[in-house]
Amino acid sequence: MENRREFELAVVEGALQGAPVEPARVAHLARLLGYDERLLLLFRRHHGPWRTRVARGLTTLGDGRSWAVLMLAFLATAQPRSVHLGLRLGAGATLGALAAQVLKRTLNRRRPDTAIHGFEALAENPDAFSFPSGHTAAAFGVAVALADEPFCAGPVSLLLATVISLSRVYVGAHYPLDVLVGGLLGALAGVGARLLVP
C-alpha cells in the first residue's frame, strides 16, 4: 500500500513544480493521473498492424500542415461559400492549436514515452509536452467552427476530430485526459472561430 502511494505521488512529479498545495489535493491529482496512465496502457492491448497504420495516418492528418493545406484549398476556389469554409476552418484550427500550446508550456506534463519507463510511442512527437493535445484541440476547433456549414461539413469534421483524438492515444503521444481536455479546449476555440468569422 505504501509503495502504491509512493507511485501515485511520483506520477505528479513535475506537474506541480513546487507550488504550495494541500496534501489531499496532491493525492487526488496523483490518483487521477494514475488512472489516466492505466487507461493509456489499456489502449496498448488493442494494437495491431492495420490499426497502427490507420492511427498513424489519422494522426498525420490532424497536424497543422494538413489543416493549412485544406484551408488554402478552400480559399483557392474563390467561391464565397468555400472561402467562408476555409476562413472558419483556419480560425478554428489556429485558435485550438494556440490555446493548447499555451497550456502545454504552462503545465509541462511529460509525454508518455518520457514519463513511463519502457513505453514507446508509435509516432514521432512534435514537442516534449503532453497536456493538452494540440492535434485534438485543432480538430475539435475545426469541427465546432464548421458545425452549421453545408455539404455535411459539420458531421464529417466531428467524426474526423473524434478519430484523430483516439489516434493520439493509440500511438502513445497522449494520455486520455490530454485528448479530453484538448477536445473541450478545441470546442471553445471553435466557438471563437464562429465569432471571428460569422
C-alpha positions in Angstrom: 0.0 0.0 0.0 2.8 2.4 0.8 4.5 1.6 -2.5 1.3 2.4 -4.3 1.0 5.7 -2.6 4.7 6.5 -3.4 3.9 5.6 -7.0 0.9 7.9 -7.2 2.9 10.8 -5.7 5.6 10.1 -8.2 3.2 10.5 -11.0 2.6 14.1 -10.2 6.3 14.9 -10.0 6.9 17.9 -12.2 3.2 18.7 -12.6 3.0 20.9 -9.5 6.6 22.4 -9.8 6.8 23.1 -6.1 3.6 25.1 -5.8 2.2 25.1 -2.3 -0.9 22.8 -2.3 -2.7 20.7 0.3 -1.6 17.0 0.6 -5.2 15.9 -0.1 -5.2 17.7 -3.5 -1.9 16.1 -4.4 -3.3 12.7 -3.6 -6.4 13.3 -5.7 -4.3 14.6 -8.6 -2.0 11.6 -8.3 -4.9 9.2 -8.4 -6.4 10.9 -11.4 -3.1 10.8 -13.3 -2.6 7.2 -12.2 -6.0 6.2 -13.8 -5.0 8.2 -16.9 -1.8 6.2 -17.2 -3.6 2.9 -16.8 -6.2 3.8 -19.5 -3.4 4.6 -21.9 -1.7 1.3 -21.2 -5.1 -0.4 -21.8 -5.0 1.0 -25.3 -1.8 -0.9 -25.9 -3.8 -4.2 -25.7 -5.6 -3.3 -28.9 -2.6 -2.7 -31.1 -2.4 -4.5 -34.4 -0.6 -3.9 -37.7 -3.5 -2.5 -39.7 -4.9 -0.4 -36.7 -1.4 1.1 -36.3 -1.2 2.1 -39.9 -4.7 3.7 -39.7 -3.8 5.5 -36.5 -0.6 6.8 -37.9 -2.4 8.1 -41.0 -5.1 9.8 -38.8 -2.5 11.4 -36.5 -0.7 12.8 -39.6 -4.0 14.1 -41.0 -4.5 16.0 -37.8 -1.3 18.0 -37.9 -1.0 21.7 -38.7 0.2 21.2 -42.2 -2.9 19.2 -43.2 -5.3 21.9 -41.8 -3.3 24.6 -43.6 -3.4 22.8 -47.0 -7.2 22.2 -46.6 -7.8 25.8 -45.7 -5.7 27.0 -48.7 -7.6 24.7 -51.0 -10.9 26.2 -49.9 -9.6 29.7 -50.3 -8.1 29.0 -53.7 -11.6 28.3 -55.2 -12.5 32.0 -54.7 -16.1 30.9 -54.2 -17.8 32.8 -51.4 -19.1 29.6 -49.6 -15.7 27.8 -49.9 -13.8 30.9 -48.8 -16.1 31.1 -45.7 -15.4 27.4 -45.0 -11.7 28.0 -45.4 -11.6 31.0 -43.1 -13.7 29.2 -40.4 -11.5 26.1 -40.7 -8.3 28.1 -40.4 -9.6 30.1 -37.4 -10.8 27.0 -35.6 -7.6 25.1 -36.1 -5.3 28.0 -35.3 -7.2 29.1 -32.1 -7.3 25.5 -30.9 -3.7 24.8 -31.5 -2.5 28.1 -30.0 -4.6 27.6 -26.8 -3.2 24.1 -26.5 0.4 25.3 -26.9 0.0 28.0 -24.2 -1.3 25.4 -21.7 1.4 22.9 -22.7 4.1 25.3 -22.0 2.5 26.4 -18.7 1.8 22.9 -17.3 4.8 21.0 -18.8 3.3 17.4 -18.5 5.8 15.0 -20.0 4.7 12.8 -22.8 4.1 9.1 -22.0 7.3 7.9 -23.7 9.5 10.0 -21.4 7.3 9.6 -18.3 6.7 5.8 -18.4 9.7 3.6 -18.2 9.9 1.3 -21.2 7.0 3.0 -23.1 7.5 3.6 -26.8 5.3 5.9 -28.9 4.3 4.7 -32.4 4.6 8.2 -33.9 7.1 11.0 -33.6 6.2 13.7 -31.1 6.2 17.2 -32.3 7.2 18.6 -28.9 8.1 17.5 -25.4 4.8 18.3 -23.7 1.6 16.2 -23.5 -1.2 18.2 -21.8 -3.5 19.1 -23.6 -3.4 17.5 -27.1 -2.8 20.1 -29.7 -4.0 17.8 -32.6 -7.2 17.2 -30.7 -7.8 20.9 -29.9 -7.2 21.9 -33.5 -9.5 19.1 -34.8 -12.4 20.0 -32.5 -11.8 23.7 -33.2 -12.5 22.9 -36.8 -15.5 20.6 -36.0 -17.3 23.3 -34.0 -16.3 26.0 -36.4 -17.9 24.1 -39.3 -20.9 22.8 -37.3 -23.6 24.5 -39.4 -21.8 24.5 -42.8 -23.2 22.8 -45.9 -22.1 19.6 -47.5 -22.2 17.7 -44.2 -19.0 19.6 -43.2 -20.1 19.6 -39.5 -20.7 15.9 -39.0 -17.8 14.9 -41.2 -15.4 17.1 -39.3 -16.8 16.0 -35.9 -16.2 12.3 -36.9 -12.7 13.2 -38.1 -11.9 15.1 -34.9 -13.0 12.1 -32.8 -10.9 9.6 -34.7 -7.9 11.9 -34.7 -8.1 12.3 -30.9 -8.4 8.5 -30.4 -5.4 8.0 -32.7 -3.3 10.3 -30.5 -3.9 8.0 -27.5 -3.4 4.9 -29.7 0.0 5.9 -31.0 1.0 6.8 -27.4 1.6 10.5 -28.0 -1.0 11.5 -25.3 -2.9 10.3 -22.3 -6.7 10.1 -22.5 -7.0 13.1 -20.2 -4.9 15.1 -22.7 -7.3 14.5 -25.5 -10.4 15.0 -23.4 -9.2 18.5 -22.3 -7.9 19.1 -25.8 -11.4 18.4 -27.2 -13.0 20.8 -24.7 -10.4 23.5 -25.5 -11.0 22.9 -29.2 -14.7 23.3 -28.8 -14.2 26.7 -27.1 -11.8 27.6 -30.0 -14.5 26.6 -32.5 -16.9 29.0 -30.8 -14.3 31.7 -31.0 -13.8 31.0 -34.7 -17.5 31.3 -35.3 -17.5 34.7 -33.6 -14.4 35.8 -35.7 -15.9 34.5 -39.0 -19.7 34.9 -38.6 
